[in-house]
Every structure is written in C-alpha cells, then in structure tokens.
Amino acid sequence: MKSLISSPYTHGSSSLQQVMMQVVFALIPAIGVYFALFGWGILTNIVLSIIFCLGFETIIMWLRRRPIKSALFDGSALVTAILLAITIPPLSPWWIIFIGSLAAIVFAKQLYGGLGFNPFNPAMVGFVVLLISFPKEMTQWLAPIGAEGNGMGLLHSLQIVFGSTGIDALSGATPLDVIKTGIRMGETINTIIAGNPTFGQLSGSGWEWINLAILIGGIWMLWRKTIRWQVPVAMLGSLAAIASLFYLIDPEHYASPLFHLFGGGAFLGAFFIATDPVSGATSTKGRIIFGIGAGLLTYIIRSWGGFPDGIAFSILLMNMAAPMIDYYTQPKVFGQKG
C-alpha cells in the first residue's frame, strides 16, 4: 500500500495490518459483553479458531512457498478467525471450529489465490459450511449466565468443548428461530414472546446488548474511516424498511424492525462482514446496491427461507453479484463522453 508513490497512485495512512487491528479492536466491546453474558464459551471459540486459522494459513503458505511471516502478521487470518468464532455457538465441539477454520482459510481464501483474490468472505463460507453440514451443533446456543444452569467455570467449559460432557441440557434455540418456528405453527408474535425468557426488551435476552456493543464498534470504525458508510447504512436501512412495511401490514405475524436489527447478526454482518473490500462491491454506487441487496435478502430468508438468520447467505449471494455490480456502476473515466 505505502509503496505506491508514483502518479497517478496515492496511498492511505493505514497499512493492511493497521486496518485489520482496528477491526479487532472494534470487536473487543462485543466480545467483552458476550463473555459477561455467556461465559467462557466465546473465549474458547476465539482461541481455538485463531490457532486453527493461523495454523492452516502457515501450512498453505509453506506449501505454496510464499512468505509465511507476512501472511501471519497482516491480520487477515486473525480477523477471519475472530469473526468465525463469534458466529459459532459457545462451547461447540473443537472439531466444529477445526472444520470451519479449514473451510474459511483453505477453501474460501487460499485456494483462490490468498488475500485479495477470494470472491467470497472466508468467515461466512466457514459458517455456512458448518450450518449446512452440522445443523444440530450449530443451533445449540447457550442461555445467558444465571439461566437454565449456565455459569460453568473454565474447566467445565473445556470438558464440553473437548467432548468429556454434553451441552444439550444447557442449550436452546435462538430468538429468531423461536419466532420462526412459532409463526409456522400458527402462533402470533405476542403469544410467542409473552412470558418467554428467551426474549428481552428489543430482541433476545442478552443478544440485544451484544448487538449494541457491535453497533458501537461499527460506529467507531466509521469514525476512524476504517470502513465506508454506504454498505452498513444501505444494508441496515433496507432491512429496517422492509421489516417496517410488513410489520405495519401484519404486526401479529411479522416481527418489528428493531427485533430484526437487534436480533441475529444484522450489525455484525453490516459493519464487519459486508464491508469486506475484497469480496464486496468497490464503487460508491455499487456499495449502496450491495448493501440494499444484502438487507432485502436477509429479510426474505428470515421470513420465508429455511434458516432463521439469513445474514451469511445474503452476503455470500451478494458476493457473487459484486463483479457485475461494479461493472455497471464504475464512474466514468475523466474526459469520457457518453
């Protein structure tokens, strides 16, 4: 980046490593809230994911006879590892994180040529591979600490992760899954939420605070100009707009826009995943179209698709469309007519 000094190029003030570390810093508040609410599971996920992702990065770079040190310290594999870890249920078996890391680093990143060549977001590829292949393990989400016996220590958590004991009695469905299942069974939104400890003020109990922390981290990245505003604003705006429309039409069978924003991975997807400059659109108009498409697809999948949260699928679908979007939205070359 900083070596491009001859015209017509310019360079930014931040290196790739600095940008990646800013993303990591922006995730720290959410990780802290996550740990406070759900315990050691998030930290074991992150540690294992970092070990596996950096390990796979090292092996592939060695096999390709490319510089290993620069690949490990540019921060890209680290960010992928943390994003993947956050999307995996706490205290998942170690092999779940192993397979997700393998899919993200080896198949979604390195087999396409490495950093800068991957057409799909690696963390989301790893997540989708796990969700489709192991739906049972990927739906075992813990209740907040203090509920249903959750609150085990580090040793107990490690025993669950490495298979010494089970997690079935402590896990349950996500708020989005509860809403979707209830609607399909003919219940109304109010009936589903009433008296259910799964739900808080805006969305799921605990999850609304995690999403608020993610939102704070995303705003910090906008302030630091680590990311641009078009994708998150367009994605969250389109999701809120279509959710508001259906909520106004039939509030008994469609959740409120605040529930869609603070439930699931809307903020994480909008600020930390859809803004990936490699797999997303690059032009100004293109980023707006990309964000709108991701928001609309998220709502469609959540409301009528087979999965409760459509963030990963919507972003991967828009990753496929990104080259075409850029092709038709590139600004005119200076002096070009027509």
C-alpha positions as CSV (number, residue, x, y, z in Angstrom):
1,M,0.0,0.0,0.0
2,K,2.5,2.6,1.1
3,S,5.0,1.7,-1.7
4,L,2.7,3.1,-4.4
5,I,4.3,6.5,-4.8
6,S,4.4,7.4,-8.5
7,S,1.4,9.0,-10.1
8,P,-1.5,8.5,-10.6
9,Y,-1.5,6.5,-7.4
10,T,-1.9,7.7,-3.8
11,H,-1.5,5.8,-0.6
12,G,-3.5,5.8,2.6
13,S,-2.3,6.5,6.0
14,S,-3.0,3.0,7.3
15,S,-1.3,-0.3,6.4
16,L,-3.2,-3.5,5.9
17,Q,-2.1,-4.7,9.4
18,Q,-3.3,-1.4,11.0
19,V,-6.7,-1.7,9.3
20,M,-7.1,-5.3,10.5
21,M,-6.1,-4.5,14.0
22,Q,-8.7,-1.7,14.1
23,V,-11.3,-4.3,13.1
24,V,-10.1,-6.5,16.0
25,F,-10.2,-3.5,18.4
26,A,-13.8,-2.7,17.3
27,L,-14.9,-6.2,18.2
28,I,-13.5,-6.1,21.7
29,P,-16.6,-4.5,23.3
30,A,-18.9,-7.1,21.8
31,I,-16.5,-9.9,23.0
32,G,-16.5,-8.4,26.5
33,V,-20.3,-8.3,26.7
34,Y,-20.5,-11.8,25.1
35,F,-18.2,-13.1,27.8
36,A,-20.1,-11.4,30.6
37,L,-23.4,-12.8,29.4
38,F,-22.5,-16.3,28.2
39,G,-19.2,-17.2,29.9
40,W,-16.1,-18.9,28.7
41,G,-17.6,-20.3,25.5
42,I,-16.8,-17.3,23.4
43,L,-13.2,-17.2,24.6
44,T,-12.6,-20.9,23.9
45,N,-14.1,-20.4,20.5
46,I,-11.8,-17.5,19.7
47,V,-8.6,-19.1,21.0
48,L,-9.3,-22.4,19.1
49,S,-10.3,-20.5,15.9
50,I,-7.1,-18.4,16.0
51,I,-4.9,-21.5,16.5
52,F,-6.6,-23.4,13.6
53,C,-6.8,-20.4,11.2
54,L,-3.2,-19.4,11.7
55,G,-2.1,-23.0,11.5
56,F,-3.9,-23.6,8.2
57,E,-2.5,-20.3,6.9
58,T,1.0,-21.4,7.8
59,I,0.7,-24.8,6.1
60,I,-0.8,-23.4,2.9
61,M,1.8,-20.6,2.6
62,W,4.5,-23.2,3.2
63,L,3.1,-25.5,0.5
64,R,2.8,-22.5,-1.9
65,R,6.4,-21.5,-1.0
66,R,5.2,-18.0,-0.1
67,P,6.4,-15.8,2.8
68,I,4.8,-17.1,6.0
69,K,5.6,-14.3,8.4
70,S,4.0,-11.6,6.3
71,A,0.8,-13.7,5.9
72,L,0.5,-14.4,9.6
73,F,1.1,-10.8,10.7
74,D,-1.0,-9.0,8.1
75,G,-4.0,-9.6,10.4
76,S,-6.4,-11.0,7.8
77,A,-6.4,-14.6,9.1
78,L,-6.8,-13.2,12.7
79,V,-9.9,-11.2,11.7
80,T,-11.3,-14.2,9.9
81,A,-10.7,-16.4,12.9
82,I,-12.5,-14.0,15.3
83,L,-15.5,-13.4,13.1
84,L,-15.9,-17.1,12.6
85,A,-15.6,-17.8,16.3
86,I,-18.3,-15.2,17.1
87,T,-20.8,-16.9,14.7
88,I,-20.3,-20.4,16.2
89,P,-22.3,-21.3,19.3
90,P,-20.4,-21.1,22.5
91,L,-18.8,-24.3,23.8
92,S,-19.2,-26.0,20.4
93,P,-17.0,-29.2,20.0
94,W,-13.4,-28.4,19.0
95,W,-13.8,-30.2,15.7
96,I,-16.6,-27.8,14.6
97,I,-14.2,-24.9,14.9
98,F,-11.5,-27.0,13.1
99,I,-13.7,-27.7,10.1
100,G,-15.0,-24.1,9.9
101,S,-11.4,-22.8,10.0
102,L,-10.4,-25.3,7.3
103,A,-13.2,-24.2,5.1
104,A,-12.6,-20.5,5.7
105,I,-8.8,-20.4,5.2
106,V,-8.0,-23.2,2.9
107,F,-11.1,-23.4,0.6
108,A,-12.5,-19.9,0.7
109,K,-9.2,-17.9,0.8
110,Q,-6.0,-19.8,-0.2
111,L,-7.4,-22.0,-3.0
112,Y,-8.5,-18.8,-4.8
113,G,-5.0,-17.3,-4.5
114,G,-4.9,-15.9,-1.0
115,L,-5.5,-12.4,0.4
116,G,-7.1,-10.1,-2.2
117,F,-8.3,-12.9,-4.6
118,N,-11.1,-14.5,-2.6
119,P,-14.5,-13.8,-4.2
120,F,-16.4,-14.8,-1.0
121,N,-16.0,-13.7,2.6
122,P,-13.9,-16.5,4.2
123,A,-15.6,-16.3,7.6
124,M,-19.1,-16.6,6.1
125,V,-18.0,-19.5,3.9
126,G,-16.8,-21.4,7.0
127,F,-20.0,-20.5,8.9
128,V,-22.3,-21.7,6.0
129,V,-20.4,-24.9,5.6
130,L,-20.9,-25.7,9.3
131,L,-24.5,-24.6,9.3
132,I,-25.4,-26.8,6.4
133,S,-23.3,-29.8,7.4
134,F,-23.9,-29.8,11.2
135,P,-27.3,-28.1,11.8
136,K,-27.7,-29.7,15.3
137,E,-24.4,-28.4,16.6
138,M,-24.8,-25.0,15.0
139,T,-28.2,-24.5,16.8
140,Q,-27.1,-25.3,20.3
141,W,-26.8,-21.7,21.7
142,L,-26.4,-21.1,25.4
143,A,-28.8,-19.2,27.6
144,P,-27.4,-16.2,29.4
145,I,-25.4,-16.8,32.6
146,G,-27.8,-17.4,35.5
147,A,-30.4,-19.1,33.3
148,E,-31.0,-22.8,33.0
149,G,-27.8,-23.6,34.9
150,N,-25.5,-21.7,32.7
151,G,-22.5,-20.2,34.5
152,M,-20.0,-23.1,34.5
153,G,-16.3,-22.4,35.0
154,L,-13.4,-22.7,32.6
155,L,-12.7,-26.3,33.4
156,H,-16.3,-27.4,32.8
157,S,-16.3,-25.4,29.6
158,L,-13.2,-27.1,28.3
159,Q,-14.7,-30.5,29.2
160,I,-17.7,-29.7,27.0
161,V,-15.5,-28.4,24.1
162,F,-13.3,-31.5,24.1
163,G,-16.1,-34.0,24.5
164,S,-16.0,-35.1,28.1
165,T,-19.5,-33.9,28.8
166,G,-22.5,-32.8,26.9
167,I,-24.2,-29.4,26.4
168,D,-27.7,-30.4,25.4
169,A,-29.3,-29.6,28.7
170,L,-27.9,-26.0,28.7
171,S,-28.6,-25.1,25.1
172,G,-31.6,-23.9,23.2
173,A,-32.8,-22.1,20.0
174,T,-32.0,-18.5,19.1
175,P,-34.8,-15.8,19.3
176,L,-35.0,-15.7,15.6
177,D,-35.5,-19.5,15.5
178,V,-38.1,-19.4,18.2
179,I,-40.1,-16.7,16.3
180,K,-39.9,-18.5,13.0
181,T,-40.9,-21.9,14.5
182,G,-43.8,-20.3,16.3
183,I,-45.1,-18.4,13.3
184,R,-45.0,-21.7,11.2
185,M,-47.1,-23.3,14.0
186,G,-49.8,-20.6,13.7
187,E,-48.9,-18.6,16.7
188,T,-48.8,-14.8,16.8
189,I,-45.7,-12.7,17.7
190,N,-47.2,-11.6,21.0
191,T,-48.1,-15.1,22.0
192,I,-44.6,-16.4,21.2
193,I,-42.8,-13.6,23.2
194,A,-45.2,-13.4,26.2
195,G,-43.6,-14.9,29.3
196,N,-40.7,-16.4,27.3
197,P,-37.3,-15.8,29.0
198,T,-35.6,-16.2,25.6
199,F,-36.7,-12.6,24.8
200,G,-35.6,-9.3,26.2
201,Q,-36.7,-5.7,25.5
202,L,-35.8,-5.4,21.9
203,S,-34.9,-9.0,20.8
204,G,-33.3,-11.9,22.5
205,S,-32.3,-11.8,26.2
206,G,-28.6,-10.8,26.2
207,W,-28.3,-10.6,22.4
208,E,-29.6,-7.0,22.3
209,W,-26.6,-5.9,24.5
210,I,-24.1,-7.8,22.3
211,N,-25.6,-6.2,19.2
212,L,-25.5,-2.8,20.8
213,A,-21.7,-3.4,21.5
214,I,-21.2,-4.4,17.9
215,L,-23.0,-1.3,16.8
216,I,-20.7,0.9,18.9
217,G,-17.7,-0.9,17.4
218,G,-19.1,-0.3,13.9
219,I,-19.6,3.4,14.5
220,W,-16.1,3.6,15.9
221,M,-14.8,2.1,12.6
222,L,-16.8,4.6,10.6
223,W,-15.3,7.4,12.7
224,R,-11.8,6.0,12.1
225,K,-12.7,5.7,8.4
226,T,-11.7,2.0,8.6
227,I,-14.9,1.3,6.6
228,R,-17.1,3.4,4.5
229,W,-20.7,4.2,5.4
230,Q,-22.5,3.1,2.2
231,V,-22.7,-0.7,2.9
232,P,-23.8,-0.7,6.5
233,V,-26.3,2.2,6.1
234,A,-27.8,0.7,2.9
235,M,-28.0,-2.8,4.4
236,L,-29.5,-1.9,7.8
237,G,-31.7,0.7,6.1
238,S,-33.2,-1.7,3.6
239,L,-33.6,-4.4,6.3
240,A,-35.4,-1.9,8.6
241,A,-37.5,-0.6,5.7
242,I,-38.9,-3.9,4.5
243,A,-39.3,-5.1,8.1
244,S,-41.3,-1.9,8.9
245,L,-43.5,-2.4,5.9
246,F,-44.6,-5.9,6.8
247,Y,-44.8,-5.1,10.5
248,L,-47.3,-2.3,9.7
249,I,-49.3,-4.6,7.4
250,D,-49.5,-7.5,9.9
251,P,-47.8,-7.0,13.3
252,E,-49.2,-10.3,14.6
253,H,-47.1,-12.4,12.2
254,Y,-44.1,-10.2,11.3
255,A,-41.5,-9.0,13.9
256,S,-40.7,-5.3,14.4
257,P,-37.8,-3.7,12.6
258,L,-36.0,-3.3,15.9
259,F,-36.2,-7.0,16.5
260,H,-34.6,-7.7,13.1
261,L,-31.9,-5.2,13.8
262,F,-31.0,-6.3,17.3
263,G,-31.8,-10.0,16.8
264,G,-29.3,-12.2,15.0
265,G,-26.3,-10.9,13.2
266,A,-27.5,-7.8,11.4
267,F,-25.0,-5.4,12.9
268,L,-22.1,-7.9,12.7
269,G,-22.9,-8.5,9.0
270,A,-23.4,-4.9,8.1
271,F,-20.3,-3.4,9.8
272,F,-17.8,-6.3,9.9
273,I,-18.6,-8.7,7.0
274,A,-20.4,-7.0,4.2
275,T,-17.8,-4.2,4.2
276,D,-15.0,-6.6,3.2
277,P,-13.3,-4.7,0.3
278,V,-12.1,-7.8,-1.4
279,S,-15.4,-9.7,-1.7
280,G,-17.8,-6.8,-1.9
281,A,-18.5,-4.0,-4.4
282,T,-15.9,-1.3,-4.7
283,S,-17.7,1.7,-6.4
284,T,-19.7,4.2,-4.4
285,K,-23.0,3.3,-6.1
286,G,-22.0,-0.3,-6.1
287,R,-21.6,-0.4,-2.3
288,I,-25.1,1.1,-1.9
289,I,-26.6,-1.5,-4.2
290,F,-24.6,-4.3,-2.5
291,G,-25.9,-3.2,0.9
292,I,-29.5,-2.9,-0.2
293,G,-29.4,-6.3,-1.8
294,A,-27.9,-7.9,1.4
295,G,-30.6,-6.3,3.6
296,L,-33.5,-7.4,1.4
297,L,-32.2,-10.9,1.0
298,T,-31.7,-11.2,4.8
299,Y,-35.3,-10.3,5.4
300,I,-36.5,-12.7,2.7
301,I,-34.5,-15.6,4.1
302,R,-35.5,-14.8,7.7
303,S,-39.2,-14.6,6.8
304,W,-39.7,-17.3,4.2
305,G,-36.5,-19.3,3.9
306,G,-35.3,-22.4,5.6
307,F,-32.9,-20.8,8.1
308,P,-33.7,-18.4,10.9
309,D,-31.0,-15.8,10.1
310,G,-30.1,-15.0,6.5
311,I,-27.0,-12.8,7.1
312,A,-24.4,-15.2,5.9
313,F,-26.4,-16.4,2.9
314,S,-27.4,-12.9,1.8
315,I,-23.8,-11.6,1.9
316,L,-22.4,-14.6,0.0
317,L,-25.1,-14.2,-2.7
318,M,-24.2,-10.5,-3.0
319,N,-20.5,-11.5,-3.1
320,M,-21.5,-13.4,-6.3
321,A,-23.1,-10.3,-7.7
322,A,-20.3,-7.9,-6.7
323,P,-18.3,-8.1,-10.0
324,M,-21.5,-7.4,-12.1
325,I,-22.5,-4.5,-9.8
326,D,-19.0,-3.0,-10.1
327,Y,-19.1,-3.4,-13.9
328,Y,-22.2,-1.4,-14.2
329,T,-21.5,1.2,-11.5
330,Q,-17.9,2.3,-12.2
331,P,-17.6,6.1,-12.5
332,K,-16.7,7.4,-15.9
333,V,-13.1,8.0,-16.7
334,F,-12.2,11.7,-16.7
335,G,-12.8,13.2,-20.1
336,Q,-15.0,10.3,-21.3
337,K,-18.2,11.2,-23.1
338,G,-21.5,9.3,-23.4
